[in-house]
Amino acid sequence: MRTLQSQTNAILAYMKAGNGITPIEALNLCGCFCLSARIAEIKKLGYMIKTENVKVEGGKHVVRYSLA
């Protein structure tokens, strides 16, 4: 499993590549169980984050984060 800093770096790199990320994607990508904490760290680095609610399979709604 990755360290918190490497999780943050992996998520940031993923978003810099033009991708949005949901909690399940963060879990699958880098073993991150608390995406909101990693997003808070990215915001502290000075990045603007766009947040949107999206509907996923099964009809549930989750948050997708992307760089603004």
Protein Blocks (a to p, Z undefined) as FASTA:
>chain_A
ZZfklmmmmmmmmmmnopacdfklmmmmnopablmlmmmmmmmnopacdddddddehhia
cdddddZZ
